C-alpha cells in the first residue's frame, strides 16, 4: 500500500477517535510529575496564569472560528468527514487548519503547567503525529469533494503557519448558538485537563491528591454548563 494511503487511513481512524487521544498523555503526566524534578517555576502564580491564558487563547480562537463558519462544516462529528461548503474566509483564509492550531495552543497551556519541558515536547510530538494524519485525511476528503476549488485554496493558504496578508473577513455573522451547540464539551475538557494537572502538582507537593476550592467551583460551573447545553441540544430546537 502507498505510504500516503496508509497515513490517510490512519488519519480517518484517528479522526473518529480523536476525543480520546489526550487521555494517552495522562499516564505520561503522572510519571513526569511524580518522579521528575518539578521546577520552582511551577509554583509561580504568574506561570499558572500564563498557562491559563494560553489555554484560554486556544479556546477563544475556537469560539471565533466556530461562530463564523456555515452549518455542516467544522463540527464535532466523529463518524465521518462532513463538509457541505468549503471554508475559505475568516480564519480559513489565514491557514487551512485553524481549529487544530487552536488545539495546539490548548494542549500547550495544559502541558506547560508543571514546567517540565520534556513533557510538553512529548505532548507536542504526539500532537504532530496524530494531527498530521488527521489533516491528511481531511484534505483528501476535501480534494474529492471540491476538486479544483480546494486545490486552488490549498496552494495559496498555509496548513498551520499564519499568513495575515491573505486575510478575508468571514461572510457570515458571528452566531453564539452555533458556538454553544458545538463547543461546550471543549470547554469542559479544557477546565478538567488543567484541573488534573493542578491535582497532580498538589499530590507531588503535599502528598495528597486534591484540588484548591476554586477549581472545584470551576469544574462545577463547566459541568453544569455541559449538562444544560447538552440537554438543550438534544431535547429542544433552540440549539
N, C-alpha and C positions, 0 to 999 in steps of 0.2 A: 504494500500500500504506500502511496506517495506520502511523504512526511507531512505536507500541508494538510492532506486529507485526514491523517491521524490526529493532528493538532486540532483540526476543526471539529472532529467527532468528540475529542476530549472536551473542547470548549462547549459543545452542546450539552454534554453531561454535567459539566461544572455550572453552566447557566441554570440548569434545573435545580441544582443543589447548592447554589451559592450562598443561601441564607445560613447554612450550617458551617461554612468554611471558617469563619472567625473562631468557632469553638476549638479548632485544632490548635489555636495559639494558647488556650487555657493551660494545658499541662506544661507547655514551654515557659509560660509566665510564672507558674507555680515554682518550677525548678529554678528559674532565674532569681526570683525574689527570695526564695527560701535559702538557697545555697550560695548565691553570688553576693559579693560585697555591694550593698546599696549605697551609692554616693550620698554625701551630706546634702547635695543639691536637691535630692528628692524630698527633703523635709522643708524646703523653702516654700512659703506661701506664694511667692511670686512665680516659682516654677509650676506649681499646681495651677495657678490662674492662667499662665501661658499655655499650658497643655489644654485646659478647658476652653480657652479662646480658639485654639487650633481646631479642636473638636467641634466647637460651635460654628466656626467659619465653614467647615465642610458641610454641616447640617444646613446652614443658611444658604450656601451655594446650591444645595439640592432643592431647597424651597424655591429659590429663584428659577431654577431650570424647570422643575416640575410644574410650577404655576404658569408657565408661559408656553407649554407645548400642547398640541392638539390631543384630543382623546384618541386612544388606540395606539399611543406611542409612549416610550419612556415609562412604562408601567412597571408593576412589581409582579408581572406574570412569570410563572415558573415552568409551566409545561412546555411552552414553545415560544419561538420568536413571534412578535406581533409588531407590525408597522403599517398602518393604514396610510400614513403620509411620511415623506422623508423630511426630517427636521434639518433645515439649513440656515435658520436665522437665530437670533439671540445667542445663547451660549454655544449653539451648534455652528455658528459662524466663526467662533474662536478656536474650537477644537472638536474632533469627531466624537470623543467620548467624555463629555464634561461630567456626567454623573460618576464615572469611575475616578476622575480626578478629584471630585469631592470626597469620594470614599477613601482615597489615599490620604487626604487631609485628616479625615476622621480616624482612620487607623493610626496615623502618626500621633495624633493627640492622645490616644489611649496608650500606645506602646512606649511613648516617651515619658509617661508619668513616673515610672520608677527610676528614670535617668540611667538605665543600664543600656548602654549604646548597642551592644550586640543583640539585645532583644528586639530593638527597633529594626536593626539591619536584617535579622532573620525574618521578622514580620513583613518587611518591605520586599524581601526576596520572594517570600511566599505569595504576596500580593501580585508581584510581577509575573510569576509563573502561572498563577491562576487566571488573572485577568487578561494576560496576553492571549491565552487560548479562547477565553470568552469573547474578546474583541474580534479575534479572527473568525469565530463562528458567526457573530453578529454581522460583520462586514460581508461575509459570504452570502448570508441571507439577504442583506440589503442589495447586494450586487445582482442576485437573481430577481429580486422584487422590483427594482427600479432601473436596472441596466445602466445606460449611458448617463443618465442624470446623476446616479450615485457616483459613477466613475469620475465625472467632471467635478463634483463637490469634493470627493476624497482627494483628488490630485492637488487641490488648492487649499485644503484645510488640514492642519497637523493633527496627529492622533491624540496627543496628550499635552504637548507644549503650547502654551497660549500664544496666539498671534493677534494682538489687538488691532492691527492695521486693517484687518478684514471684517471687523465687527459690523453686523447688520442687525438693527433692532428687531425683536420678535414681532410678528404680525398680529398676534393675539394679545388681548389684555390679560393682566395677571388675575388668576382665579384661585381664591382661597379654598373653595370647596374641593377643587382638584388636589390641592396640596394636602388638605385634611384627610381626604379619602386614600391617598397613596402613601403618605409619609409617616403616619402615626407609629407604625412598627419600627421605622428607622429611629425615631426619637427615643422610643423605649430602649432599643438595643444600645444606642449611644450612651444613655444615662446608666443603664445596667452594666455595660462594659467598663465604664470609668469607675463605677462603684465597686466592681470586682477588684480592680487594681488597688483602690483605696483599702479595701478589706484585706487584701494580701499584704499590703505595706503595714497595716496595723498589726497583722499577725507577726510579721518579721520584727517590728519594733517593740511590741508589748507581749507577744506570746499568746495573744487572744485574737481569734478570728471574729472581728466585729466592725461596725461602722459608726462614725460620728452621727449624732441625731439628724443634722441637716441632710445627710444622704438618705436617711430613711424617709424624710419628708419628700425629697426629690423623687425617690422611687415610688412613693405613694401617689404623687401627682401624675407622673407619666403612666403609671399603671391604670389609674382612674381614667386618664385621657385615652389610653389604648382601648380599654373596655367600653367606654362610652362611644367613641368614634366607630369602633368595630360593630357595636350594636346598631348605630345609626346607618352604617353602610349596608348591613345585611337585613335589617328589619324595616327600613324606611326608604323612601325615594329621595330624601334630602341630600344624601351623599351618593 
